[in-house]
Amino acid sequence: LEKEYDVVIIGSGSTGLTCAIQAYELGLKPVILEKMDKIGGNTNRASSGMNAAETEVQLANGVVDSFADFYKETYQGGGKLNNQEMLEYFATHTALAIEWLSSHEIELTDLTVTGGMSKKRAHRPASTAPVGAYLIKGLLRIIQKASIPLFTQVKVEHLKKQPSGTQVAISIDEGVQKTIVGRSIVIATGGFGAGSEWIKKYRPELLNYKTTNHSGATGDGLLMAQEIGAELIQMEMIQIHPTVQQDTPHAYLIGETVRGEGAILVSNEGKRFVDELNTRKVVSRAITSLPEKSAYLIFDEKVRSRVKAIEFYNHIGLVESAATVAELAEVLKIDKQNLTSTLAGWNKAVTTKSDTEFGRKTGMNNKLDAGPFYAIHVAPAVHYTMGGIHVDERTRVLDGNGYVIPGIFAAGEVAGGLHGNNRIGGNSIAETVVFGRQAAQQAFVYLKK
Ligand code: ADP
């Protein structure tokens, strides 16, 4: 660890790693500091994909899309509370981000759809790998090739602004304290989905919910930003993910692709109760409104074969299966006739392309008619924190009066504003790449002034 760097990047999720590579390619000297022993944060757990509009991949798959639609649907999905300048920059730069990844041999050539999106925008690897882990692996390959310094088990505790740069106080391996200087700082510490202090402060009623987050998602970046005068915004906007298997001590998020590829949700009564691909907010609320506060994802062999992640869910014992629908109902202890007629009704909706019951419009290419049939028991859990550090579309951190705090940038989940009150699946991975790059570019502009 040296005494001074051009850019001190706090956090090694895809925001931090992307930012480091972009900074390096602009000729800057970056360092990445990660408090955990594992690299990749919550990014490692991302499963749906990376949303982008107007990409070559979409065109190659016959999907004609537009920046304007992507903007509009994200804005609607976020309750129109999104920071519009950020959203505009985001919607018009995701395709470039996909291209940038591709030029770094990180290929996301498969497509799926997530809740709240009218088109297939979620780009993911053609291989079986979930998008997040694949991305981290690809970015690390570049980091290593370029010998960009990355330190794990180095926790940033405080930031202190000085005329010459920002002092970064760190603790190494619990105990050793040190200070280094960052000529600029990028806070990329992720969200606070596992930060009970923050949740207690802003949404105490969620304290008894499980979380899908890694244990390091404690919102440290918010505290350090606050110490140097940053404003925090929309902190009460915490996303609950609707489909989390939580019957074991660990909460496993069941990716939106299972629904995107054709699964439905049924209640204990064996009946559908919502448009399964409505936004996470709406679907979560529908599940918690059921008396049992949980539901079953139901799908057939064709969906299973298309969604590779199901192998993993099955491997760890989260999937129930049976040869026929009636047998599956028996396994789940739900009414046979109800489940059978629910599937018949759904298959008719798929055939006629019209879900008269709940108005579902996407993920309707698959009739659930090929055994074996499968079920996963799911319920909502804390998943993502939309709020965070107030930034502008250039990732510059703002104080309570809306003034830029010079030389301090924040990007990724730690930054608030892009998603409004509900994040669309696939938009967070896109955010990390778009704004991770942007943070490095803006640090460059700042340092060259
Ligand atoms: P994003 O998706 O925005 O990149 P992630 O959750 O993937 O966010 O990554 C954030 C990373 O930042 C995690 O690996 C987390 O452990 C790390 N981190 C959080 N707080 C600190 C801290 N105080 N010092 C160093 N690293 C931190």
Boltz pocket constraint, residues with backbone or C-beta under 6 A from the ligand:
constraints:
  - pocket:
      binder: B
      contacts: [[A, 10], [A, 11], [A, 12], [A, 13], [A, 14], [A, 15], [A, 16], [A, 33], [A, 34], [A, 35], [A, 36], [A, 38], [A, 39], [A, 40], [A, 41], [A, 42], [A, 43], [A, 44], [A, 154], [A, 155], [A, 156], [A, 157], [A, 188], [A, 189], [A, 190], [A, 191], [A, 216], [A, 217], [A, 218], [A, 220], [A, 221], [A, 411], [A, 412], [A, 413], [A, 414], [A, 428], [A, 432]]
      max_distance: 6.0
